[in-house]
Amino acid sequence: MGDRVKRIHRAGLAGAAALVIAGMLPVQVAFADWPETGLSGAECPVGNGAQWFDWGTQPLVVNSGDGEAMCRVAVNVGSKGAKNVKLGLTLSAESVAASGYSPELLGRMIAVQVSYLPSTPGAAGSTAAGQWVVNGDGSLTLDLPPHDVSGDLMPAAVYDFHFSVAPAVKSVLLKGQLELSADGLASQSVRPVSLSYVGDGHNVDFAAKSTFVPLTPARLLDTRSGIGAAKGKVGPDSSLTLQVAGRGGVPATGVSAVVMNVTATNPTAGGYVTVYPHGQARPVASNLNFTASETIPNQVTVPVVDGKIDLYNRFGTVDLVADISGYYTPGTSGSRFTGLDLPARLLDTRSGIGAAKGKVGPDSSLTLQVAGRGGVPATGVSAVVLNVTATNPTAGGYVTVYPHGQARPVASNLNFTASETIPNQVTVPVVDGKIDLYNRFGTVDLIADISGYYSADGSVFVPTGPTRVLDTRNGTGGFQGAIPGGHGIVVNLASWDYGVPRYGATGSVLNVTATGPTAASFLTVQGVNMLSPSQQAATTSSLNFSAGETIANAVTTGGGDGASIFNHAGRVDVVADLAGYFMKN
């Protein structure tokens, strides 16, 4: 089995037919001794794969960190094939208990990705992140989808198990077994296996898997008038603590993170603001960047500690305003996120997309249909995530985005000066499939690009706190040097260093900053699967800037565990801070 399986691995699916012709794999015949459905072997490579060992006789060693270890399992079926063939891996309750970790925590510490490779030429394979299920006795079972397997060849299919484990204080030996079931199989085919989890003396803090509750925007902070904090500007190198739990529709308990629109106004000097979990060390990250006298907003997703968050100002003095958009709560009571593989344009008043062609007038609102468009379902959507851009304004002013048909709240999402083009991410509840956009002064064109939506189905959110994952000025994230126009980069976000498992992330929440641009341009940021990254330059925008400007915008991506960042003109340095990630569960 060992040599045969290794050859399938090297050749890949496209080479299966060639192996049959070469005589490496038998063609199906009506032999009486054709193997019945069952496990025919499990082997793991040593080093570069020149040698393999039996997984049943020695444990697979998996070292903490971003590396991985793999084993291959071969499956036979009868000559007629088998339906609903399902391979599972169960770690025994005794081993889990002996590890000293709870089953739930251990399941999050061990990330697994499984590739299903059928031997039949032309048959489709698949790759998916496995989900650990906690059984009643405390054991852990890796839940994998079933497959219908043809009996043309032997082995009929192989499964490649890839393991990556989080940093851990101690090492543990986990014993378990592979279990194969199929329609018509009287009993499971079982084979014992084990994992040697090698810790590195460190731990990863795992935040609660959470779902989202959207809220009509409400003002929680305004230092100009004393809402939420003492009246008066925040000084240089100073922090402000904001109570968010129990205010503006946020419950007093059970909140893992909040989503807010934070605005800096009346700054006396250029600088930045960092929003971070209360009482924790201030991270190397920023959420708002501004020049003297500028008013600028940005959406922030931040973990909540003891019901509070902290806001830090670096230089000069500045007024801060914060409007709540929603919150994440541990468990399944809220909505789940579905990110779009590519953002879609739902509104552009310059060309008549989504609304009549023409600017929005002063003290006027526009209703935008979002449900049933751009990949958003027609029903069942609780909120949408949009990048809204104001352009060509004739006067300084602001735009408020809010649930359709409801009273317009005392809140703002976009602030701008005459002739400025500025974007901001907005998360807004959907009512009757629609949202409303209000313009206060002058006339302005509005653009809206959808990046995802919340509903009963989709992914849960895991907040990580602000973590710097990219800075092209110094090489953080593996890229150094400004991004030229017409070019993009793909940033890997799946790293235990960022609190993100190697496998299983379905999207991310980022704060992306453009700095030092040589020309006016815009960035397109979208999610990618790091197994097959794409740098397709979409026509939508995530961040607009002028030459020499430093500006940030929140970006929520779907599509996988990486982020593609594409610059359309000039050269620009890009900084990205990770606020959290989405995963199926």
C-alpha positions in Angstrom: 0.0 0.0 0.0 2.8 2.4 0.9 4.4 2.6 -2.5 1.1 2.8 -4.3 -0.3 5.5 -2.1 2.9 7.6 -2.4 2.8 7.4 -6.2 -0.8 8.8 -6.2 0.4 11.7 -4.0 3.2 12.6 -6.3 1.2 12.3 -9.5 -1.9 14.0 -8.2 -5.4 13.5 -9.5 -4.5 14.3 -13.1 -2.0 11.5 -13.2 -4.3 8.7 -11.9 -5.1 7.4 -15.4 -1.4 7.3 -16.3 -0.7 5.2 -13.3 -3.4 2.8 -14.3 -2.0 2.4 -17.8 1.5 1.9 -16.3 0.2 -0.9 -14.2 0.7 0.7 -10.9 -3.0 0.4 -10.0 -5.3 -2.5 -11.0 -8.3 -1.8 -13.2 -11.6 -3.0 -11.7 -12.4 -6.6 -12.6 -15.0 -9.1 -11.2 -12.5 -11.0 -9.0 -14.0 -12.8 -6.1 -11.3 -11.6 -3.8 -11.7 -7.9 -4.6 -11.3 -6.1 -1.3 -14.4 -5.1 0.5 -14.9 -1.6 1.9 -12.4 -0.8 4.6 -9.2 0.9 5.6 -6.3 -0.5 3.7 -3.5 1.5 5.3 -2.4 4.7 7.0 1.1 6.0 6.5 3.0 9.2 7.3 6.1 10.6 5.4 9.5 11.0 7.0 11.4 14.2 6.0 11.0 14.7 2.3 8.8 11.6 1.9 11.4 9.2 0.7 10.3 7.0 3.6 7.0 6.4 5.2 6.0 4.8 8.5 2.8 3.1 9.6 0.7 5.5 11.5 -0.8 2.6 13.5 2.6 1.7 15.0 4.1 5.1 15.8 2.6 8.5 16.5 2.6 11.4 14.1 4.8 14.1 15.7 3.2 17.6 15.3 5.3 20.6 16.5 3.6 23.7 17.8 3.6 26.6 15.4 2.8 27.3 11.8 4.4 24.2 10.4 2.4 21.1 9.6 2.6 17.3 9.6 0.6 14.9 7.5 -0.5 11.3 7.1 -2.2 9.5 4.3 -5.0 7.1 4.7 -6.0 4.7 1.9 -9.5 3.3 1.5 -10.8 0.3 -0.5 -14.4 -0.3 -1.5 -16.0 -3.3 -3.1 -15.9 -3.7 -6.9 -19.4 -2.0 -7.1 -18.2 1.0 -5.1 -19.8 2.4 -2.0 -22.1 5.2 -1.0 -21.7 7.7 1.8 -18.2 6.6 2.6 -17.2 8.6 5.7 -13.8 8.7 7.3 -13.5 10.0 10.8 -10.8 10.4 13.4 -11.6 10.2 17.1 -9.3 11.1 20.0 -10.1 9.0 23.0 -11.7 10.6 26.1 -8.9 9.2 28.2 -6.2 10.9 26.1 -8.2 14.2 26.0 -8.6 14.2 29.8 -5.0 13.3 30.4 -3.9 16.3 28.3 -5.1 18.7 30.9 -7.0 20.7 28.3 -10.8 20.8 28.0 -12.2 19.0 24.9 -13.4 22.3 23.5 -10.1 24.0 24.0 -8.1 21.1 22.6 -10.3 21.0 19.5 -9.4 24.6 18.8 -5.7 23.9 19.4 -5.5 21.2 16.8 -6.3 22.5 13.3 -6.8 19.9 10.6 -7.3 20.0 6.8 -8.2 16.9 4.9 -7.9 16.4 1.1 -10.0 13.7 -0.4 -8.3 12.2 -3.5 -10.3 9.6 -5.5 -8.3 7.3 -7.7 -10.8 7.2 -10.6 -9.5 9.3 -13.5 -11.6 12.5 -13.8 -13.3 12.1 -10.4 -13.4 15.3 -8.4 -11.4 15.6 -5.2 -12.0 18.1 -2.4 -10.2 19.9 0.4 -11.8 21.1 3.6 -10.9 22.1 7.1 -12.1 19.5 9.6 -14.3 20.4 12.5 -13.9 18.7 15.9 -17.0 17.6 17.6 -17.1 17.1 21.4 -18.8 13.8 22.2 -20.7 13.0 25.4 -17.9 11.0 26.9 -15.4 13.9 26.4 -13.7 12.4 23.3 -13.2 14.4 20.1 -14.3 13.3 16.6 -13.2 15.0 13.5 -16.3 15.6 11.4 -15.7 15.1 7.6 -18.2 15.1 4.7 -19.1 11.7 3.2 -18.3 10.8 -0.4 -19.6 8.3 -3.0 -16.6 6.3 -4.0 -16.1 4.2 -7.2 -14.7 0.7 -7.0 -12.7 1.1 -10.3 -9.3 1.1 -8.7 -7.4 0.0 -5.6 -7.1 1.9 -3.4 -10.3 3.6 -4.3 -9.4 6.8 -2.6 -6.9 8.4 -0.3 -7.3 11.0 2.4 -4.5 13.4 3.3 -4.7 14.6 6.9 -2.7 17.8 7.5 -2.2 18.8 11.1 -1.1 22.2 12.6 -1.2 22.8 16.3 -1.2 26.0 18.4 1.6 26.9 20.7 1.1 25.1 24.0 2.8 25.1 27.4 3.2 21.3 27.5 3.4 18.3 25.2 0.8 15.6 25.1 0.3 12.1 23.5 -3.2 11.7 22.1 -4.4 8.2 21.3 -7.3 7.6 19.0 -8.6 5.7 16.0 -9.6 6.1 12.4 -13.1 5.0 11.7 -14.6 4.3 8.2 -18.3 3.8 7.6 -20.4 3.5 4.5 -23.9 2.5 3.4 -24.2 -1.3 3.6 -21.1 -1.7 5.8 -22.2 -3.9 8.8 -19.6 -2.4 11.2 -17.0 0.4 11.1 -13.5 -0.3 9.8 -11.2 0.8 12.6 -7.5 1.4 12.9 -5.7 2.8 16.0 -3.5 5.9 15.5 -1.9 8.6 17.7 -0.6 12.1 17.7 2.4 13.4 19.6 1.6 17.1 20.2 4.9 18.9 21.0 4.4 22.1 22.9 6.8 25.1 22.8 6.2 26.5 26.3 3.7 29.2 25.2 0.0 29.5 25.0 -2.5 31.1 22.5 -5.5 32.9 24.0 -8.6 31.8 22.2 -11.5 34.3 22.2 -15.0 33.1 22.3 -16.6 32.1 18.9 -19.3 34.8 18.5 -22.3 35.8 16.5 -23.4 39.3 15.6 -26.3 41.4 16.8 -26.8 44.6 14.6 -28.1 47.8 16.2 -29.5 51.0 14.9 -26.6 53.4 15.3 -26.5 55.2 18.7 -24.0 57.7 20.1 -21.9 56.3 23.0 -19.1 58.9 23.0 -18.7 62.6 22.2 -16.0 64.5 24.0 -17.3 67.8 22.6 -20.4 67.5 24.7 -19.4 65.1 27.5 -21.3 62.0 26.2 -19.6 58.8 27.6 -16.6 60.7 29.0 -15.7 64.0 30.5 -16.2 67.0 28.2 -12.9 68.0 26.6 -10.3 66.9 24.1 -8.1 63.8 24.6 -4.6 65.0 25.2 -1.3 63.8 23.6 -0.1 60.3 24.6 -3.3 59.8 26.6 -6.1 57.3 26.7 -9.8 57.4 27.4 -11.8 54.5 28.8 -15.3 54.0 27.3 -18.1 52.0 28.9 -19.9 50.2 26.1 -21.8 47.4 27.8 -25.2 48.3 29.0 -25.5 51.3 26.7 -27.0 52.1 23.2 -28.6 48.7 22.9 -25.5 46.7 24.0 -26.4 44.3 26.9 -24.6 44.6 30.2 -23.0 41.2 29.9 -22.3 38.6 27.3 -20.4 40.9 24.9 -17.2 39.7 23.3 -16.6 42.7 20.9 -18.3 45.8 19.6 -18.5 47.3 16.1 -18.4 51.1 16.2 -17.9 54.1 13.9 -15.2 56.2 15.6 -14.6 59.8 14.4 -11.7 62.1 15.2 -12.4 65.8 14.9 -10.8 69.1 15.7 -7.2 67.7 16.1 -4.5 70.2 16.8 -1.8 68.1 15.2 -1.4 65.2 12.8 -1.5 61.9 14.6 -3.4 58.7 15.1 -5.9 57.0 17.4 -5.7 53.3 18.5 -8.8 51.5 19.9 -8.1 48.4 21.9 -9.4 46.1 24.6 -9.7 47.8 28.0 -6.8 47.3 30.4 -4.6 45.4 28.0 -1.2 46.5 26.7 -1.6 49.0 23.9 -0.9 47.2 20.6 1.3 48.4 17.7 -1.7 49.3 15.6 -3.8 52.3 14.6 -7.4 52.8 13.6 -7.6 56.5 12.7 -5.0 58.7 11.0 -5.5 62.4 10.6 -3.9 65.8 9.9 -4.4 68.9 11.9 -8.0 70.2 11.8 -9.2 67.2 9.8 -12.4 65.3 10.7 -12.2 61.6 9.7 -14.2 58.5 10.7 -13.4 54.8 10.6 -15.3 51.6 11.6 -13.7 49.7 14.5 -14.2 46.2 15.7 -12.7 45.8 19.1 -12.8 43.1 21.9 -14.6 44.2 25.1 -13.0 43.6 28.5 -15.1 44.3 31.7 -17.6 46.0 29.5 -15.1 48.7 28.3 -12.7 49.6 25.5 -9.8 52.1 25.5 -9.0 54.8 22.9 -5.5 56.2 22.7 -4.4 59.5 21.1 -0.8 59.9 20.1 -0.2 63.6 19.3 -1.8 66.9 20.0 -5.4 67.1 21.3 -8.4 65.7 19.6 -12.2 65.3 20.1 -13.5 61.7 19.7 -17.0 60.6 18.7 -18.1 56.9 18.7 -21.4 55.5 17.4 -22.3 51.9 18.0 -23.3 49.7 15.0 -23.6 46.3 16.7 -21.9 43.8 19.0 -20.7 40.2 19.0 -21.9 37.8 21.6 -20.5 34.3 22.5 -22.7 31.4 21.3 -25.2 31.1 18.5 -28.0 33.6 19.4 -26.9 36.2 16.9 -26.3 36.3 13.1 -23.5 34.6 11.2 -21.4 36.3 8.5 -21.2 35.3 4.8 -18.4 37.1 3.0 -18.5 37.5 -0.8 -15.6 36.2 -2.8 -15.6 39.5 -4.7 -17.1 42.8 -3.5 -20.0 43.9 -5.7 -21.1 47.5 -6.5 -24.7 48.1 -5.4 -24.8 51.9 -5.6 -23.2 54.6 -7.8 -25.2 57.8 -8.2 -22.7 59.0 -10.9 -23.9 56.3 -13.3 -27.3 55.4 -11.9 -26.5 52.0 -10.4 -28.9 51.2 -7.6 -30.6 54.7 -7.7 -31.4 57.5 -10.1 -28.4 59.1 -11.7 -27.5 62.3 -9.9 -26.2 63.6 -6.7 -28.0 63.4 -3.4 -29.2 66.8 -2.3 -28.9 68.6 1.1 -31.0 67.2 3.9 -32.1 64.4 1.7 -32.1 60.6 1.9 -31.7 57.8 -0.6 -33.2 54.3 -0.3 -31.0 51.4 -1.4 -32.3 47.9 -2.2 -29.6 45.5 -0.9 -31.4 42.2 -0.6 -31.4 40.1 -3.7 -28.5 42.0 -5.3 -24.7 41.4 -5.6 -24.8 38.0 -4.0 -27.1 39.0 -1.1 -30.1 36.7 -0.6 -33.5 38.1 -1.2 -34.7 37.2 2.4 -33.3 36.4 5.8 -30.6 39.1 5.9 -30.2 40.9 9.2 -27.4 43.3 8.3 -25.0 44.1 5.5 -21.4 45.2 5.4 -20.7 47.9 2.8 -17.9 50.2 1.8 -19.6 53.5 1.3 -17.7 56.3 -0.5 -18.7 60.0 -0.8 -17.3 61.8 -3.8 -17.7 65.2 -5.5 -19.3 66.9 -2.5 -20.1 70.6 -3.1 -19.8 71.4 0.7 -18.4 70.0 3.8 -20.8 67.6 5.5 -21.6 64.1 6.6 -23.6 61.0 5.6 -25.6 58.7 7.9 -26.4 55.2 6.9 -29.3 53.6 8.9 -32.0 50.9 8.7 -34.7 51.7 6.1 -37.8 53.4 7.3 -36.6 54.0 10.9 -36.0 57.4 12.5 -32.7 58.8 11.5 -30.3 58.4 14.4 -27.9 61.0 15.8 -24.9 59.4 14.2 -22.6 59.7 11.2 -20.7 57.3 9.0 -18.9 59.6 6.6 -17.4 63.1 7.2 -16.0 65.1 4.3 -14.9 68.5 3.1 -15.9 70.1 -0.3 -14.5 68.2 -3.3 -13.1 65.4 -1.1 -13.4 61.7 -1.9 -13.6 59.5 1.2 -14.7 55.9 2.0 -15.8 54.2 5.2 -17.0 50.7 6.0 -20.5 50.6 7.3 -22.4 47.7 9.0 -26.1 48.5 9.0 -29.3 46.5 9.8 -31.5 45.7 6.9 -35.3 46.4 7.0 -37.5 45.1 4.2 -34.4 44.4 2.2 -33.3 48.0 2.2 -31.2 50.6 3.9 -31.3 54.4 3.8 -28.4 56.9 3.3 -28.8 60.6 4.4 -26.8 63.6 3.2 -26.7 66.6 5.5 -25.2 69.5 3.4 -24.6 70.4 -0.2 -24.8 67.7 -2.9 -22.7 64.6 -3.1 -22.3 61.4 -5.1 -22.5 58.2 -3.2 -21.0 54.8 -4.0 -21.6 51.5 -2.1 -19.8 48.2 -2.5 -21.1 45.1 -0.7 -18.5 42.8 0.9 -20.8 40.5 3.0 -24.0 40.0 5.0 -25.3 38.6 8.2 -28.0 35.9 8.4 -28.8 32.7 10.2 -26.2 30.8 8.1 -22.5 31.4 7.6 -19.5 31.8 9.9 -18.9 32.8 13.5 -16.5 35.6 14.5 -13.4 35.2 16.7 -12.0 38.6 17.9 -8.2 38.7 18.1 -7.6 42.3 19.1 -5.6 44.6 16.9 -2.6 42.7 15.6 -0.2 44.1 12.9 0.0 41.7 10.0 1.4 43.9 7.2 3.7 46.9 7.0 5.4 47.3 3.6 7.6 50.1 5.1 9.5 47.6 7.2 8.7 44.1 5.8 6.2 43.0 8.3 4.0 40.3 6.7 6.7 39.4 4.2 6.5 42.3 1.9 8.8 45.3 1.9 8.5 48.3 -0.5 5.6 50.4 -1.8 3.1 48.5 -4.0 3.2 49.8 -7.6 0.1 50.8 -9.6 -1.4 47.8 -11.4 0.1 45.4 -8.9 -1.1 43.6 -5.8 0.1 41.4 -3.0 -1.5 38.5 -1.1 -1.1 38.5 2.6 -1.4 35.2 4.6 -3.5 35.7 7.7 -3.5 32.1 8.8 -0.9 32.1 11.5 -0.9 31.1 15.1 1.2 34.2 15.7 -1.9 36.2 14.9 -4.2 33.9 16.8 -5.6 32.5 13.6 -5.5 28.7 12.9 -3.6 27.5 9.8 -6.8 26.0 8.5 -10.5 26.9 8.6 -10.6 30.7 8.4 -13.3 31.9 6.0 -12.7 35.7 6.2 -11.2 38.5 8.3 -11.8 42.0 9.7 -8.9 44.3 8.9 -7.9 47.9 9.4 -6.0 48.9 6.2 -3.9 52.1 6.0 -2.5 53.7 2.9 0.5 55.9 3.5 3.0 57.8 1.4 1.1 57.4 -1.9 2.8 59.1 -4.9 -0.5 59.6 -6.7 -4.2 59.7 -6.2 -5.5 56.1 -6.3 -7.5 53.5 -4.5 -7.0 50.0 -3.1 -9.1 47.0 -3.7 -9.0 44.5 -0.8 -10.6 41.1 -0.9 -10.4 37.7 0.7 -8.5 34.9 -1.0 -7.9 31.2 -0.2 -4.2 30.8 0.4 -4.3 27.4 -1.3 -5.2 29.1 -4.5 -4.7 32.9 -4.2 -6.1 35.3 -6.7 -4.9 38.8 -7.3 -7.8 39.8 -9.6 -8.2 43.5 -9.5 -11.9 44.2 -9.0 -13.5 47.4 -10.0 -14.7 48.1 -6.5 -12.8 50.2 -4.0 -11.8 49.7 -0.4 -9.7 52.7 0.3 -9.4 56.0 -1.7 -6.5 58.4 -1.2 -4.8 61.5 -2.7 -1.1 61.9 -3.2 0.8 62.2 0.1 -2.2 61.3 2.2 -2.3 58.8 5.1 -5.7 57.3 5.5 -7.2 54.1 7.0 -10.4 52.2 6.4 -11.9 49.0 7.9 -12.2 46.1 5.5 -14.2 42.9 6.0 -13.3 40.1 3.7 -14.7 36.7 2.8 -13.3 34.1 0.5 -10.6 32.5 2.7 -7.7 32.9 5.0 -5.7 35.6 3.2 -6.2 39.1 1.8 -5.4 40.4 -1.6 -4.5 44.1 -1.7 -4.3 45.7 -5.2 -3.2 49.2 -5.9 -4.5 50.9 -9.0 -2.1 53.8 -9.6 1.2 55.3 -8.4 3.1 53.7 -5.6 1.8 53.3 -2.0 2.9 51.7 1.3 0.2 49.7 3.0 -0.3 48.8 6.7 -2.9 46.2 7.9 -4.0 45.4 11.4 -6.1 42.3 12.1 -9.1 42.7 14.4 -10.4 39.1 14.1 -11.4 36.3 11.7 -14.4 34.2 10.7 -14.7 30.5 10.7 -17.3 27.8 10.1 -18.7 26.1 13.2 
